[in-house]
């Protein structure tokens, strides 16, 4: 699976789609490249950063790239 990695953030919200999108960004992943979030976007909740109200520290200050398996279907998830 992987190893636990401290990020220094507590992410909570009313919308699980938005929470997953924020967590993906914190991990250095692009929510727009995750199939389940793309499918939920707009119908179940927002995934675009400008559509999610965030309080506290900015994502850029806490972002910690997580290791991902070196497989084509996973490496494309990396944000930029």
C-alpha positions in Angstrom: 0.0 0.0 0.0 2.4 2.6 1.1 3.7 4.5 4.1 1.8 7.0 6.2 3.1 10.5 5.5 2.3 13.5 7.8 0.9 16.5 5.9 0.1 18.8 8.8 -3.5 19.4 7.8 -7.0 18.4 8.9 -9.4 18.4 5.9 -13.1 18.4 6.7 -16.1 19.5 4.7 -19.8 19.0 3.9 -19.1 17.7 0.4 -17.1 14.5 0.1 -16.2 15.2 -3.6 -14.7 18.6 -2.7 -12.9 17.1 0.3 -11.3 14.4 -2.0 -10.3 17.0 -4.5 -8.6 19.1 -1.8 -6.8 16.0 -0.4 -5.7 15.1 -3.9 -4.2 18.5 -4.4 -2.4 18.2 -1.0 -0.9 15.0 -2.2 0.3 16.6 -5.5 -2.3 14.9 -7.6 -4.7 16.5 -10.1 -8.4 16.0 -9.2 -9.3 16.6 -12.9 -7.2 13.5 -13.8 -9.0 11.2 -11.3 -11.9 9.4 -13.1 -14.2 9.1 -10.1 -13.8 12.8 -9.3 -14.3 13.8 -12.9 -17.5 11.8 -13.0 -18.8 13.4 -9.8 -17.8 16.9 -10.7 -20.8 19.2 -11.2 -23.3 16.5 -10.2 -22.2 15.5 -6.8 -19.9 18.4 -5.9 -17.1 20.7 -7.2 -13.5 19.6 -7.9 -12.2 22.9 -9.4 -10.2 24.8 -6.8 -11.9 28.1 -7.5 -15.3 26.5 -6.7 -14.3 25.1 -3.3 -14.4 27.4 -0.3 -11.2 26.8 1.7 -10.3 28.2 5.1 -6.9 28.1 6.8 -3.6 27.5 5.2 -3.3 27.6 1.4 -2.8 24.2 -0.4 0.5 25.4 -1.8 1.9 25.8 1.8 1.0 22.3 2.8 1.4 20.4 -0.5 3.5 17.3 -0.1 3.9 15.1 -3.2 3.1 11.5 -2.3 4.9 8.6 -4.0 2.8 6.8 -6.6 3.4 3.5 -8.3 5.3 3.8 -11.6 2.4 2.6 -13.8 1.1 4.7 -16.8 -2.5 4.8 -15.5 -1.2 6.2 -12.1 1.7 8.5 -13.1 -0.7 10.6 -15.2 -2.4 11.6 -12.0 0.5 13.7 -11.0 -0.3 17.4 -11.1 1.7 19.2 -13.8 
